[in-house]
Amino acid sequence: MKKIIFLQKMIILAIALLSVLSFIILPDSVAVQWDSGGASNHVPKITAVLIPLVISLFGIVSWKYSSVKYNINIEASKKFQIIHSVIWGTVSCIGVIISIIFMIMN
């Protein structure tokens, strides 16, 4: 259980740092869609910073809430605990990955 809480805190810290760094580094108009001719769709910088942040925070909150709701730590089988953690951990990390992709591609 302590490992999961530590992992959740590290994901929150990573997305917070990436959001601040993204806001500093990214241009005012961020490309979010590319085709053979280059960038074809843009969004404002604040949107490109907030979307990954919201996705990661949604994953963390859902991870914590569903653990409490279904009493996973006490009654669930070990296999269910692992599947639950992998699913919500992946959702939480998607925001981090999107943030990194935005910084690399812009």
MIFI-230211 format. One line per 8 residues: number of its first residue (from 1); their letters; for each residue x, y, z of N, C-alpha, C, O. Coordinates in Angstrom, 3 decimals. Each point is the difference from the previous one (the first is absolute). Layout:
BEGIN
NUM) A) X/Y/Z/X/Y/Z/X/Y/Z/X/Y/Z | ...
This chain:
BEGIN
1) MKKIIFLQ) 0.822/-1.197/0.000/-0.822/1.197/0.000/0.865/1.259/0.000/-0.315/0.974/-0.685 | 1.406/-0.995/1.455/0.874/1.171/0.051/0.675/0.250/-1.341/0.270/1.145/-0.360 | 0.004/-2.224/-0.385/0.603/0.154/-1.316/-0.954/0.691/-0.965/0.416/0.823/-0.816 | -1.694/-1.162/0.915/-0.995/0.617/-0.882/-0.151/1.476/0.325/-0.058/0.830/-0.907 | -0.007/-0.496/2.177/-0.116/1.410/0.394/1.231/0.776/-0.454/-0.127/1.129/-0.475 | 1.314/-1.713/0.613/1.228/0.638/-0.453/-0.046/0.209/-1.517/0.363/1.071/-0.487 | -0.804/-2.083/-0.259/-0.106/0.113/-1.457/-0.979/1.103/-0.396/0.273/0.771/-0.920 | -1.408/-0.694/1.607/-0.980/1.042/-0.296/0.583/1.381/0.259/-0.217/0.921/-0.788
9) KMIILAIA) 0.950/-0.768/1.874/0.622/1.296/0.302/1.049/0.361/-1.039/0.133/1.168/-0.365 | 0.613/-2.155/-0.116/1.013/0.264/-1.024/-0.644/0.410/-1.324/0.527/0.864/-0.701 | -1.657/-1.473/0.354/-0.705/0.375/-1.227/-0.538/1.423/0.125/0.086/0.779/-0.949 | -0.636/-0.435/2.107/-0.504/1.364/0.216/1.148/0.999/-0.090/-0.143/1.051/-0.624 | 1.266/-1.365/1.235/1.161/0.886/-0.051/0.504/0.153/-1.438/0.316/1.108/-0.436 | -0.242/-2.213/-0.293/0.474/0.043/-1.390/-0.907/0.851/-0.869/0.483/0.836/-0.764 | -1.797/-1.034/0.867/-0.906/0.773/-0.857/-0.014/1.469/0.403/-0.154/0.869/-0.858 | 0.309/-0.577/2.140/0.063/1.402/0.433/1.246/0.679/-0.566/-0.079/1.111/-0.524
17) LLSVLSFI) 1.219/-1.774/0.630/1.237/0.569/-0.541/-0.062/0.133/-1.518/0.432/1.013/-0.551 | -0.965/-2.023/-0.126/-0.126/0.070/-1.454/-0.968/1.101/-0.437/0.212/0.635/-1.034 | -1.261/-0.406/1.805/-0.952/1.059/-0.341/0.655/1.371/0.093/-0.189/0.847/-0.873 | 0.955/-0.635/1.929/0.697/1.282/0.154/1.029/0.160/-1.113/0.085/1.061/-0.618 | 0.691/-2.103/0.362/1.006/0.045/-1.050/-0.650/0.207/-1.374/0.511/0.763/-0.819 | -1.622/-1.432/0.572/-0.719/0.167/-1.271/-0.471/1.429/-0.181/0.096/0.561/-1.091 | -0.599/0.021/2.152/-0.499/1.375/-0.094/1.131/0.969/-0.326/-0.211/0.997/-0.690 | 1.394/-1.288/1.180/1.156/0.867/-0.266/0.536/-0.226/-1.417/0.327/0.960/-0.697
25) ILPDSVAV) -0.235/-2.210/0.274/0.673/-0.344/-1.251/-0.883/0.125/-1.237/0.464/0.483/-1.033 | -1.715/-0.903/1.113/-0.850/-0.086/-1.193/-0.318/1.376/-0.575/-0.093/0.981/0.738 | -0.075/-0.910/-2.068/-0.410/1.261/-0.630/-1.468/0.303/0.311/-0.717/-0.838/0.548 | 0.287/2.045/-0.906/-1.381/0.403/0.305/-1.037/-0.856/-0.712/-1.111/-0.169/0.503 | 1.456/-0.371/-1.659/-0.888/-0.877/-0.751/0.700/-1.358/-0.157/1.059/-0.090/-0.622 | -1.662/-0.964/1.193/0.627/-1.315/0.046/-0.633/-0.918/-1.041/-1.222/-0.134/-0.058 | 2.062/-0.498/-0.766/-0.485/-0.941/-1.005/-0.422/-1.294/0.686/0.745/-0.552/0.810 | -1.940/0.074/-1.137/-0.500/-1.253/0.591/-0.338/-1.046/-1.059/-0.337/-1.138/0.329
33) QWDSGGAS) 0.426/1.520/-1.581/-0.291/-0.951/-1.076/0.957/0.291/-1.154/0.200/1.149/-0.394 | 0.384/-2.225/-0.135/0.966/0.151/-1.074/-0.423/-0.854/-1.180/-0.613/-1.055/0.165 | 0.953/1.533/-1.373/-0.189/-0.805/-1.204/1.276/0.101/-0.831/1.025/0.472/0.491 | -1.082/-0.905/-1.726/1.210/-0.028/-0.822/0.567/1.398/-0.262/1.188/0.145/-0.291 | -2.017/0.858/0.392/0.449/1.372/-0.239/0.445/0.721/1.255/0.375/1.170/-0.073 | -0.403/-1.823/1.216/0.386/0.636/1.263/-1.196/0.081/0.942/-0.941/-0.789/-0.095 | 0.996/1.746/0.993/-1.071/0.167/0.984/-1.268/0.485/-0.683/0.037/0.949/-0.783 | -1.155/-1.595/1.075/-1.251/0.374/-0.651/-1.065/0.499/0.973/-1.031/0.518/-0.430
41) NHVPKITA) 1.263/-0.664/1.738/-0.978/0.453/0.981/0.747/0.509/1.224/0.952/-0.627/0.464 | -1.390/1.763/0.052/0.659/0.626/1.141/-1.013/0.307/1.104/-1.188/0.182/-0.268 | 1.669/-0.128/1.503/-0.806/0.418/1.151/0.798/1.029/0.792/1.224/0.053/-0.116 | -1.904/0.770/0.923/0.734/0.934/0.849/0.889/-0.747/1.003/-0.263/-1.150/0.353 | 1.310/1.827/0.090/0.961/-0.614/0.913/-0.658/-0.492/1.285/0.334/-1.087/0.472 | -1.244/1.839/0.099/-0.627/-0.379/1.269/-0.765/-1.315/-0.146/-0.025/-0.809/0.927 | -0.592/0.595/-2.076/-0.715/-1.254/-0.246/0.970/-1.173/-0.069/-0.270/-1.071/0.544 | 1.398/1.278/-1.214/1.005/-1.057/-0.121/0.645/-0.330/1.340/0.511/-1.105/0.184
49) VLIPLVIS) -0.528/2.036/0.737/0.550/-0.252/1.339/-1.042/-0.665/0.898/0.332/-0.899/0.772 | -1.580/1.331/-0.867/-1.038/-0.501/0.900/-0.511/-1.403/-0.355/-0.351/-0.765/0.898 | 0.304/0.419/-2.174/-0.531/-1.314/-0.390/0.789/-1.143/0.633/-0.612/-0.863/0.630 | 1.946/0.813/-0.763/0.742/-1.093/0.652/-0.128/0.028/1.522/-0.063/-1.050/0.640 | 0.025/2.251/-0.065/-0.146/0.132/1.448/-1.327/-0.588/0.470/-0.040/-0.743/0.981 | -1.029/1.067/-1.668/-1.329/-0.507/0.367/-0.078/-1.517/-0.177/-0.579/-0.689/0.839 | 1.151/0.169/-1.911/-0.022/-1.451/-0.228/0.715/-0.732/1.134/-0.515/-0.983/0.532 | 1.700/1.466/-0.166/0.759/-0.655/1.076/-0.712/0.110/1.345/-0.071/-0.975/0.749
57) LFGIVSWK) -0.446/2.140/-0.446/-0.705/0.162/1.280/-1.268/-0.839/0.040/-0.345/-0.540/1.052 | -0.359/0.418/-2.181/-1.166/-0.866/-0.065/0.394/-1.447/0.302/-0.689/-0.693/0.749 | 1.797/0.244/-1.334/0.466/-1.363/0.247/0.347/-0.237/1.458/-0.351/-1.039/0.559 | 1.042/1.997/0.068/0.393/-0.140/1.410/-1.235/-0.003/0.903/-0.123/-0.849/0.883 | -0.787/1.795/-1.102/-1.207/0.079/0.835/-0.850/-1.256/-0.166/-0.508/-0.536/0.985 | 0.351/0.065/-2.209/-0.767/-1.217/-0.235/0.661/-1.204/0.646/-0.680/-0.867/0.548 | 1.995/0.812/-0.610/0.772/-1.079/0.617/-0.248/-0.039/1.497/-0.263/-1.062/0.563 | 0.346/2.221/0.083/-0.201/0.061/1.452/-1.464/-0.256/0.362/-0.284/-0.754/0.931
65) YSSVKYNI) -0.656/1.383/-1.669/-1.415/-0.126/0.329/-0.494/-1.435/-0.186/-0.706/-0.531/0.858 | 1.073/-0.092/-1.966/-0.482/-1.356/-0.240/0.629/-0.996/0.969/-0.617/-1.016/0.319 | 1.828/1.286/0.153/0.611/-0.862/1.019/-0.820/0.038/1.282/-0.221/-1.030/0.636 | -0.226/2.220/-0.263/-0.802/0.142/1.218/-1.397/-0.572/-0.219/-0.521/-0.713/0.858 | -0.092/1.024/-2.014/-1.369/-0.421/-0.265/-0.142/-1.518/0.013/-0.950/-0.534/0.572 | 1.887/-0.151/-1.197/-0.095/-1.451/-0.096/0.802/-0.718/1.074/0.104/-1.227/-0.011 | 0.460/1.988/0.935/0.762/-0.559/1.121/1.057/-0.982/-0.512/0.143/-1.109/0.515 | 0.574/1.536/-1.518/0.946/-0.870/-0.694/1.131/-0.462/0.906/0.456/-1.137/-0.118
73) NIEASKKF) -0.010/1.974/0.994/1.178/-0.347/0.795/-0.253/-1.124/0.993/0.940/-0.692/0.393 | -2.169/0.496/0.015/-0.284/-0.998/1.028/-0.599/-1.268/-0.591/0.466/-1.099/0.300 | -1.475/1.231/-1.122/-0.779/-1.159/-0.422/0.342/-0.542/-1.388/-0.268/-1.169/-0.277 | 0.833/1.963/-0.574/0.203/-0.437/-1.379/1.162/-0.980/-0.116/0.927/-0.008/0.811 | -1.013/-0.790/-1.817/1.081/-0.944/-0.241/1.227/0.762/-0.498/-0.109/1.126/-0.484 | 1.251/-1.742/0.608/1.252/0.626/-0.431/-0.020/0.289/-1.497/0.506/1.031/-0.444 | -1.093/-1.942/-0.334/-0.076/0.186/-1.451/-0.834/1.237/-0.345/0.377/0.779/-0.875 | -1.502/-0.600/1.558/-0.853/1.166/-0.241/0.714/1.275/0.400/-0.125/1.010/-0.693
81) QIIHSVIW) 0.866/-1.021/1.783/0.757/1.186/0.429/1.017/0.403/-1.063/0.157/1.185/-0.294 | 0.528/-2.160/-0.278/1.013/0.290/-1.015/-0.649/0.571/-1.261/0.479/0.990/-0.554 | -1.563/-1.610/0.104/-0.701/0.488/-1.195/-0.511/1.418/0.227/0.145/0.858/-0.871 | -0.731/-0.610/2.014/-0.512/1.319/0.353/1.115/1.038/-0.025/-0.170/1.077/-0.571 | 1.295/-1.387/1.179/1.116/0.936/0.053/0.591/0.248/-1.385/0.380/1.129/-0.312 | -0.297/-2.155/-0.513/0.559/0.164/-1.339/-0.912/0.884/-0.854/0.489/0.875/-0.715 | -1.783/-1.086/0.779/-0.936/0.793/-0.804/0.060/1.468/0.390/0.212/0.856/-0.859 | -0.395/-0.550/2.141/-0.028/1.399/0.411/1.383/0.635/-0.022/0.122/1.207/-0.211
89) GTVSCIGV) 0.919/-2.001/0.426/1.358/0.522/-0.129/0.298/0.390/-1.441/0.665/1.005/-0.249 | -1.152/-1.794/-0.693/0.189/0.310/-1.420/-0.739/1.277/-0.379/0.549/0.847/-0.705 | -1.785/-0.702/1.165/-0.762/1.222/-0.280/0.727/1.211/0.582/0.063/1.052/-0.636 | 0.478/-1.196/1.830/0.720/1.104/0.629/1.253/0.373/-0.790/0.336/1.180/-0.105 | 0.346/-2.162/-0.444/1.238/0.253/-0.746/-0.251/0.539/-1.402/0.905/0.578/-0.602 | -2.093/-0.752/0.076/-0.313/0.501/-1.343/0.157/1.520/-0.058/0.514/0.533/-0.983 | -0.947/0.155/2.014/0.166/1.455/0.039/1.462/0.408/-0.030/0.369/0.968/-0.665 | 0.460/-1.707/1.386/1.436/0.280/0.004/0.573/-0.201/-1.404/0.787/0.817/-0.477
97) IISIIFMI) -1.180/-1.891/-0.171/0.492/-0.301/-1.351/-0.450/1.061/-1.002/0.788/0.434/-0.840 | -2.042/-0.018/0.925/-0.509/1.033/-0.903/0.770/1.301/0.193/0.351/0.665/-0.974 | -0.091/-0.307/2.206/0.742/1.223/0.285/1.404/-0.053/-0.607/0.465/0.984/-0.576 | 0.201/-2.112/0.701/1.340/-0.160/-0.576/-0.064/0.071/-1.528/0.861/0.625/-0.621 | -1.861/-1.252/0.011/-0.141/0.039/-1.455/-0.223/1.434/-0.481/0.588/0.410/-1.000 | -1.426/0.355/1.696/-0.228/1.392/-0.391/1.302/0.782/0.023/0.266/0.787/-0.909 | 0.552/-0.996/1.939/1.258/0.743/0.079/0.975/-0.432/-1.090/0.706/0.844/-0.553 | -0.647/-2.124/0.231/0.927/-0.473/-1.035/-0.434/0.471/-1.375/0.837/0.444/-0.786
105) MN) -2.112/-0.526/0.478/-0.477/0.301/-1.349/-0.124/1.497/-0.286/-0.108/0.403/-1.158 | 0.123/0.408/2.192/-0.118/1.439/-0.230/1.316/0.649/0.306/0.130/1.218/-0.126
